[in-house]
């Protein structure tokens, strides 16, 4: 049997019966070429045509696999900490990574839930959270979605040892009329995880700030207990340049008291950066320091910048930067507080009574 005939039979036997018109046309052209006496170079050209026709089919099959994969990520943080952040995000009322109208940035009006009929019951352990938006109109980034329905994001938090956590995020859209369920292309899952990741990073920053503040307090305590170190520190920071240790005035003593009222201000040359506050990180807290300004004036200016009043109708003082954290006390409108730590969503504050806690940024008046 002629070798060209054998190749033609093998092509016909191996080619899928569901080939597209484009692929079938390529096969017909292949028959014509193989029927003629050609060189080996012509044979390779024909085989190249066959592969080129098959590539679009493989690409379309790959696109189908991108829907419904969800997101699975390992987070280097304890399960309890990740669960609190996820619960916070599940209660924030917005679903990111999708929208109803082109002008939107996200879908608002979502509510936290403990279960959802859109997802099957979860039986693999861990803590499960849901964020549900009913009457969502044709949300973007869901396969073949073109109706009004219920949009649900599911978060599953599972511990992996004491210092790591596995997080699953999935999003589905169910139409109200036909009850068809549509899968996400991953945009919602990635956007929601980004929000969670920012919260976790903010917590790590707060932890570091607390460690640094505690370290600074210990240093200040050690200086107070050592007269020689304290005298050197006071000579360099607490007194004006022309003052000597023997000529300290009552005014300089009052200046020291005012500085000590702001945590991290005692005996520091940089009185514009109290512990836990990074001036460059928060535009609302500019760094003071006018050349030639006395320490007492600098302290007064600083206190004006870090003191805030609670907005009406008041606000709860939380034990941690989460909505679900316990409430230490309720602050009435107009209550003056001192900002110690600034994060993207919360302020770590101190009241005049010495109570420390957390309050949402938008619950304090801005300067």
N, C-alpha and C positions, 0 to 999 in steps of 0.2 A: 504494500500500500504506500502511495506517495506520502512523503513527510508533511506536505502542506495539508493534505486531507486529514491526517491524524491530528494536527494542531487545531484545525477547525472543529473537529468533533469534541476535542477536550474543552475548547472555549464554550461550545454550546452546552455541554454537560455541566460545567461549573458555574455558568452565569445564572444569577437568581431569576426566577420566573416573574418576580415583581419589579423588574428593572423599569426605569423611566424611559420615556420616548427617546430622550437624549442618549441614554446608554444603548438602547436597541439600535439606534441609528449608527452608533459607533461600531456595533457588532456587524451590521450589514456592510459597512465600509471595510471592516476587517475581512469579511468573506471575499469581497472583490479583490482586495490586495493579495490575499493568500492564493486565490485562483490563478494569479499570474506568476510567472517565474520572476522572482526578485532576488536580490542579494540579501545577506544576513542583516545589513543595515536597515533594509526595508522592514524586515521582521521585527527588529527592535522598535522601530517607529510605530508599528501597528500595536505592539504591546503597550507602548507609552500611551496611545489613545485609549486603550481599555482602562488603564490605571487612572487617567485623567477623568474619565466618565464616572469612575467609582468614587472618587474623592468627595464630590458634593453629597453623595448619599451618606458617607461616613460622617461628614460635618453636621448634617441635619440630625443624625442619630445622637451625636455628642451634645447638641443643643437640648435635646429632650431630657438628657440625664442631669442637666443643671437645675431643673425644677424639682423642688421637694427634698433637696439634700439637707437643708437646715444648716445649723452651725454647731460644731462640737469643739470646745476649746478647754485647755487646762490652764487654770489660774493659780499662780503661786501665792495663795492666801488661804487662811483657814476657812472652813465651810461656814461657820457662824457669821463671819465678816462678809463673805460673798452673799449669803442668804439675806442679810440685812440690806445690802446695796440693791440686790435684785428686787426685793420687796419695795424698796423706795422707788425704783424705776417703774415697777408695775403700777404704782399709784400716781405717777406724774401726769396722767391724763392724755398723753400724746403717743402716737405710733409713728416712728421715724422710718425713713426708707421707702415711703409710699405717699401718695396724695390723691385727692379727689379731683382737683382742678389744677391746671397748669400753673396758676399763680401761687398755689400753696407750697409750703415747705415740708409739711407733714400733715397727718390726720389727727385732729383734736377730738375731744369728747369721749375718750376711752375711759373705761372703768376697770378697776382691779376686781378679780373674781377668784374663787377657789376651785371652780370646775368649768367645763364647757362641753356642750354636746358636739361641737365641731371636731374635737379630738377624741380618740378612744381613750378609755381609762388607762392611766399610767400605772404600771405594776412592777417597775424595776427599781424601786426605792428612791430615796432622796426627797427633797422638798420641791413641791410643784407650785408654780405661780402662773396666773393667767391675766392678760390684759385684753379686754373685749371692747370693740366698737361696733355697736349695732347701727343699722341703716346707713352703712357705708356705701357711697355711690361709686361704682366702677373703680376700685382702687388700682393704682398703677403697680406694675411689676408682679402681677399674678397671671398665670397662664390662662388665656381665653376667658378672662373675667370681663363681663360687660353688662352687669345688672346690679341691683341694690341687694345688699346682704350683710352678713355678720363677719367682721374681721377679727381674728383672734391670734394673739402671740402667746406661746407657751414657753415658760422657762423651767428647766429642771436643774436643781443644784444637788450634786452628789459629792460627798467627801472622798478624798483620795489621800489617806494618811492624815496627819495632824496639820500639815502646812500647805496642802494643795487641795484644789477643788476642781471638779469637772462640771462644766456648764453646757447644757443643751438648750438651744433656742430654735424654735420652729414657728412658722407663720402659715395660716390657712385662711381662705376666704370662702364662705358658703353662701350661695345665692338664696334669697328668700323664696323665690317663685319655684324654680326647678330643683332647689336644694342640691345643686351640683357643688362639689368642693374643688377649689382651685389652689394649686400650690404656688409658693413664692419662688422667685428666681434667686433668692439669697440676699436681696437688697435690704429687706426689713430686718433680717437676722443680723446682718453686719452693722447696720445703723444702730440697732438696739444694743448690741454688744459694745459699740464705741461709747455710748452713753454710760454703760455700766463700767467700762474701763476708766473713763474719766473720773467717776466717783471713787473708784478704788485707788487711783493715783492721788486724788485729793486726800484720802485718808492716810496714805503713806506719807504725804507731805506734812500733814498734821502730826503724825507720830514723830517724825523727825524734828519738827518744831518744838514739840513738847519735850523731847529728849534734850535738845539744845537749851531750852529754857530752864529745865531742871538742872542741867550741868552748870549753867550760869549762876543760878541761885546758890548752888553748892560752893562755887568759887567765891561769891560775895559773902557767904556765911564764913568761909575760911578766912577771908580778909578781915572781917569784923572781929574774929577771934584772935587774930594776930596783930597786935598794936603796931608793929613795925611796918607790916605790909599795908595796914590801913592808913597809916600816916603818909606813906609814899603815894598811895592811891589818891588820898585827899589832896595832897600837894599838887598832883598833876591834873586833877579834874574838878574837884569840888570847890576849889578856891580860885579866885581871880589871879592873874599872873603876878600882880604886885603884892599879893598877900603872903604872909609868912605864917608858919604854924602857931606862933605866939600871938599873932594879931588877927586871929579869926574873929569876925564880927558876928553878932546875932543874925544879920541878914544872910551871911553865908550858911549858917546853921539851918535857917529856914529853907534855904535853897536845897540843902541836902534832904530835908524832910519831904519837900515837894517832889524831888527826883525819886525818892524811895517809894512814893505813892504809886508810881508807874512801874510795874514789874520789869526788871531788866535794866532800869535806868540808873541804879545806884553805881557811883564811882566809875562811870563810863565816859570816855572822851566823846564817843559818838552818841550823844543824847537823843539824836533823831531817829534811832532804830531800836525801840524796845523789843524785849524778847518776844518771839513768835510773830513779829510783823516784818514783812519784807516790803519796804516802800515801793520799789519798782514793780512789784507784782500786783499792786492794787492802786489804780489811778485815784481812787477816792481818798488815799492816805499818802499825800505828798510828803517828801522828806524836807523838814524845815532846816534852818541853819543859815542865818544871815551873818556875814562876816562882821565881827565886832559885837555881836549880840551876847549878852550875859547868859549864864547858865539858867538863871531864874526865868528870864524872858523866853529862852528856848523851851523850857519845861512848860510854861504857860501856853505857848504856841502849839506845842506837841499835844497837850491835853485837849485843846480845842479841836484838833484834827482827829483824834482817836475817840473822842466822846460823841455819843449819838443819843437821840431820844427815840423811844418806842412809839411807833405810829398807832393811831386809833384803828381798831377798838382794843388794842393790847395784843400781847403775844405770849405764847408759852415758852418758858426757858427749859430747853431739853438737856438731858444728860449726855447725849451723843448727837452727832450731826445727821439724824434720821427722823423722819416724821413719826416712825413707830417707836422711837426711844421714849423712855419714861419722862414725865414732866416734873421738873424740880419745883417750879412755882410759876404762877401767872403774873406777868409784868403788866402793870396798868399803863394806859397811854401817857406819854410824857416822862416815863421813867428814864433817868439818865444812866447809861451804861458805858463801860470802857472796853474798847475793842482790843483784844490781845492777839487773836489769830484771824487771818482773812483767807477764805477759800472761795472757789467759784460760786458756791451756793449758800454757804453759811458763814457766820461770824462766831468766833469763840470770844465770849465777853465776860466781864466781871461787874457785878453790881456794887453799889456803895456799901452794902452790908458784907461784901467779901464773897458773895456766892458766885461760883463759876459755872458756866454752862454754854449752850449753843442756841443761836437764834437765826432764823432765815434772814438773808440779806435784805429782802424787800420789806421786812417788817420793821426796819429802822429808817429814820429820816436821814436823807443824805445832805451833806453840807452845801 
